[in-house]
Amino acid sequence: MLTDEEIMAQVLAAFQEEQDEHRQTATDILLELEREPDHPRHQELLDQLFREAHSLKGGARAAGLDAVEQIAHRMEDVFSAVRQGKLQLTPEVCDSIYAGMDAIGAMMTQVAAGHPPNLEPHQAILDTLSHILGETVEKTAPHATARKASVATPPPPPGAEKPPHSAPPPARKSPPPPAPSASDDLVAATSLTVAAQEEPWQSPAPPHLVPGPAPEPRAPARTSRTTTGWNQRRHALGRRHNGSPVYRNARPPVE
């Protein structure tokens, strides 16, 4: 069974071979894009550049080479910005990438000689790559903020009223009283009719009048069929006269 030191030695040896291939492939692609900016496979080549830098970063991390990983990580971020159209492959950007590839090669030579990689001689290259990325962030941040603000809170429609912050809950309305049913009307009419039968109608006492000339004799009064019919209807259950309920002490109509 292999020890941890033996496993790390194998990982380091594998990365020593792979990193040289990744650096050479990335350099060839970058030279081709510089010669032909409108390359028909422009986006495809940019994607491959990103993958080469990503493989360099991952291999250096697995091998425990922090200095190599830092520079590879910065180059990966630069290629990512170029892929997204946030950064152009200007001569200054390409020169920084070439310098980063050479710095990784120099540190891997130290590793092959049995020495840890030294980042200090290549710190300026790392700072240059970070500066390029910082300028890219500063240029894109205001546009991204404005775009986010424009879509985050759309303006309210015209005429819309702003709701109050703390509106009291609406008062609960008591249910309306139930509508009287036909049976209720029948009971009420029956009660009124029975009361009218028990207390017959009495004519109020006539007011005190000053005696006047004697009236001429009139024909004898006759019983009106209309009055008789009205009295009959008055005692009928649930009936109404002229749309009004039958009340006791009601006066019959005078003809």
C-alpha positions as CSV (number, residue, x, y, z in Angstrom):
1,M,0.0,0.0,0.0
2,L,1.3,3.4,-1.0
3,T,2.0,6.0,1.6
4,D,0.9,9.6,1.3
5,E,4.3,10.8,0.3
6,E,4.4,8.2,-2.5
7,I,1.0,9.2,-3.7
8,M,1.9,12.9,-3.8
9,A,5.1,12.1,-5.6
10,Q,3.1,10.4,-8.4
11,V,0.6,13.2,-8.6
12,L,3.5,15.7,-8.9
13,A,5.2,13.7,-11.6
14,A,2.0,13.5,-13.6
15,F,1.4,17.2,-13.3
16,Q,5.0,17.9,-14.4
17,E,4.2,16.3,-17.7
18,E,0.7,17.6,-18.1
19,Q,1.5,21.3,-17.3
20,D,4.0,21.5,-20.2
21,E,1.3,20.3,-22.6
22,H,-1.3,22.7,-21.3
23,R,1.0,25.7,-21.5
24,Q,2.1,24.8,-25.0
25,T,-1.5,24.3,-26.2
26,A,-2.7,27.6,-24.7
27,T,0.3,29.5,-26.1
28,D,-0.4,28.2,-29.7
29,I,-4.1,29.1,-29.5
30,L,-3.4,32.6,-28.2
31,L,-0.9,33.2,-31.1
32,E,-3.5,32.0,-33.6
33,L,-6.1,34.4,-32.2
34,E,-3.7,37.3,-32.3
35,R,-2.9,36.6,-35.9
36,E,-6.5,36.3,-36.9
37,P,-8.9,38.2,-34.5
38,D,-11.9,37.3,-36.7
39,H,-11.1,33.6,-36.6
40,P,-14.1,31.4,-37.8
41,R,-13.6,29.3,-34.6
42,H,-13.1,32.3,-32.4
43,Q,-15.5,31.3,-29.6
44,E,-14.4,27.6,-29.7
45,L,-10.8,28.6,-29.3
46,L,-11.6,30.9,-26.4
47,D,-13.4,28.0,-24.7
48,Q,-10.4,25.8,-25.2
49,L,-8.1,28.5,-23.7
50,F,-10.3,28.6,-20.6
51,R,-10.1,24.8,-20.2
52,E,-6.3,24.7,-20.5
53,A,-6.0,27.3,-17.7
54,H,-8.5,25.5,-15.6
55,S,-6.6,22.2,-16.0
56,L,-3.4,24.0,-14.9
57,K,-5.1,25.4,-11.8
58,G,-6.6,22.0,-10.8
59,G,-3.4,20.1,-11.4
60,A,-1.3,22.6,-9.3
61,R,-3.8,22.4,-6.5
62,A,-3.8,18.6,-6.5
63,A,0.1,18.6,-6.4
64,G,0.1,21.1,-3.6
65,L,1.9,23.9,-5.6
66,D,0.2,27.0,-4.3
67,A,2.3,29.5,-6.2
68,V,1.6,27.8,-9.6
69,E,-2.1,27.6,-8.7
70,Q,-2.3,31.4,-8.0
71,I,-1.0,32.4,-11.5
72,A,-3.1,29.7,-13.3
73,H,-6.2,30.9,-11.4
74,R,-5.6,34.5,-12.6
75,M,-5.2,33.4,-16.2
76,E,-8.4,31.3,-15.9
77,D,-10.3,34.4,-14.7
78,V,-8.9,36.5,-17.6
79,F,-10.0,33.9,-20.2
80,S,-13.4,33.7,-18.5
81,A,-13.9,37.5,-19.0
82,V,-12.8,37.2,-22.6
83,R,-15.3,34.4,-23.3
84,Q,-18.1,36.5,-21.9
85,G,-17.2,39.6,-24.0
86,K,-16.2,41.6,-20.9
87,L,-12.5,41.8,-22.0
88,Q,-10.7,42.0,-25.4
89,L,-7.5,40.2,-26.3
90,T,-5.5,43.3,-26.6
91,P,-1.7,43.0,-27.1
92,E,-1.2,44.0,-23.4
93,V,-3.6,41.3,-22.2
94,C,-1.8,38.7,-24.5
95,D,1.6,39.7,-23.2
96,S,0.5,39.2,-19.6
97,I,-0.8,35.7,-20.5
98,Y,2.5,34.8,-22.1
99,A,4.4,36.1,-19.1
100,G,2.2,34.0,-16.8
101,M,2.8,30.9,-18.8
102,D,6.6,31.5,-18.7
103,A,6.4,32.1,-14.9
104,I,4.7,28.7,-14.4
105,G,7.4,27.0,-16.5
106,A,10.1,28.6,-14.4
107,M,8.6,27.5,-11.2
108,M,8.0,24.0,-12.5
109,T,11.8,23.9,-13.3
110,Q,12.4,24.6,-9.6
111,V,10.1,21.8,-8.6
112,A,11.9,19.4,-11.0
113,A,15.1,20.3,-9.3
114,G,13.6,19.4,-5.9
115,H,12.9,22.9,-4.7
116,P,9.6,24.5,-3.8
117,P,8.2,27.0,-6.3
118,N,9.1,30.6,-5.5
119,L,6.3,33.2,-6.4
120,E,8.3,36.3,-5.4
121,P,10.1,36.8,-8.6
122,H,6.8,36.6,-10.5
123,Q,4.7,38.7,-8.2
124,A,4.6,41.6,-10.7
125,I,3.0,39.3,-13.3
126,L,0.3,38.2,-10.8
127,D,-0.4,41.8,-9.9
128,T,-0.7,42.7,-13.6
129,L,-3.3,40.0,-14.2
130,S,-5.2,41.1,-11.1
131,H,-5.1,44.7,-12.3
132,I,-6.6,43.7,-15.7
133,L,-9.4,41.8,-13.9
134,G,-10.0,44.8,-11.6
135,E,-10.4,47.2,-14.5
136,T,-12.9,44.8,-16.1
137,V,-15.0,44.6,-12.9
138,E,-15.0,48.4,-12.6
139,K,-16.2,48.8,-16.2
140,T,-19.0,46.3,-16.0
141,A,-20.2,46.9,-12.4
142,P,-22.1,50.2,-13.1
143,H,-23.9,48.8,-16.1
144,A,-24.9,45.6,-14.1
145,T,-26.1,47.7,-11.2
146,A,-28.2,50.0,-13.4
147,R,-29.6,47.0,-15.3
148,K,-30.5,45.3,-12.0
149,A,-32.2,48.4,-10.7
150,S,-34.2,48.9,-13.9
151,V,-35.7,45.4,-13.6
152,A,-35.9,45.0,-9.8
153,T,-38.7,47.4,-9.0
154,P,-41.0,48.2,-12.0
155,P,-42.9,51.5,-11.6
156,P,-46.5,51.2,-10.4
157,P,-49.2,51.5,-13.1
158,P,-50.8,55.0,-13.5
159,G,-53.6,55.8,-11.1
160,A,-52.6,53.0,-8.8
161,E,-52.8,54.0,-5.1
162,K,-50.1,53.0,-2.7
163,P,-51.6,50.6,-0.1
164,P,-51.3,51.8,3.5
165,H,-48.5,50.3,5.6
166,S,-50.9,48.9,8.3
167,A,-54.5,48.9,7.3
168,P,-57.0,47.7,10.0
169,P,-58.8,44.6,9.2
170,P,-62.3,45.1,7.7
171,A,-65.1,45.0,10.2
172,R,-67.1,41.9,10.1
173,K,-70.7,42.5,9.0
174,S,-73.5,40.9,11.0
175,P,-75.6,38.6,8.8
176,P,-78.9,40.2,7.8
177,P,-82.1,39.1,9.5
178,P,-83.9,36.2,7.8
179,A,-86.6,37.2,5.4
180,P,-90.1,36.4,6.6
181,S,-91.4,33.2,5.2
182,A,-94.9,32.5,4.0
183,S,-95.7,30.6,7.2
184,D,-94.7,33.7,9.3
185,D,-97.1,35.9,7.3
186,L,-99.9,33.4,7.8
187,V,-99.4,33.2,11.6
188,A,-99.3,37.0,11.8
189,A,-102.5,37.4,9.7
190,T,-104.2,34.7,11.8
191,S,-103.4,36.5,15.1
192,L,-104.7,39.8,13.7
193,T,-107.9,38.3,12.5
194,V,-108.6,36.5,15.8
195,A,-108.0,39.7,17.7
196,A,-110.4,41.6,15.4
197,Q,-113.1,39.0,16.0
198,E,-112.7,39.2,19.8
199,E,-112.8,43.0,19.9
200,P,-115.4,44.2,17.4
201,W,-115.0,47.5,15.8
202,Q,-116.7,50.4,17.6
203,S,-117.4,53.7,16.1
204,P,-115.8,56.6,18.1
205,A,-118.1,59.1,19.8
206,P,-119.0,61.9,17.5
207,P,-117.6,65.3,18.3
208,H,-119.9,68.0,19.9
209,L,-121.5,69.9,17.1
210,V,-123.6,73.0,17.1
211,P,-127.2,72.2,16.2
212,G,-128.1,73.2,12.7
213,P,-131.1,73.0,10.5
214,A,-132.7,69.6,10.4
215,P,-131.6,67.6,7.4
216,E,-134.1,66.7,4.8
217,P,-135.4,63.1,5.0
218,R,-133.2,60.6,3.0
219,A,-134.0,57.3,1.6
220,P,-133.5,54.4,3.9
221,A,-129.9,53.1,3.9
222,R,-129.3,49.9,2.2
223,T,-126.8,47.3,2.9
224,S,-123.9,47.6,0.6
225,R,-122.7,44.4,-1.0
226,T,-119.3,46.1,-1.2
227,T,-119.3,46.6,2.6
228,T,-120.5,43.1,3.3
229,G,-117.8,41.7,0.9
230,W,-115.1,43.8,2.6
231,N,-116.1,42.5,6.1
232,Q,-115.9,39.0,4.7
233,R,-112.5,39.6,3.2
234,R,-111.4,41.3,6.5
235,H,-111.8,38.0,8.4
236,A,-110.1,35.8,5.8
237,L,-106.8,34.4,6.8
238,G,-103.6,35.8,5.4
239,R,-105.6,38.3,3.1
240,R,-104.7,41.9,2.5
241,H,-106.8,44.9,1.5
242,N,-105.3,47.2,-1.1
243,G,-101.8,45.8,-0.4
244,S,-102.0,46.5,3.4
245,P,-102.4,44.1,6.3
246,V,-105.7,43.8,8.1
247,Y,-105.5,45.6,11.4
248,R,-108.1,45.5,14.2
249,N,-110.4,48.5,14.8
250,A,-110.1,49.2,11.1
251,R,-112.9,51.3,9.6
252,P,-114.7,49.9,6.6
253,P,-114.7,51.9,3.5
254,V,-117.5,54.4,3.1
255,E,-119.4,54.5,-0.1
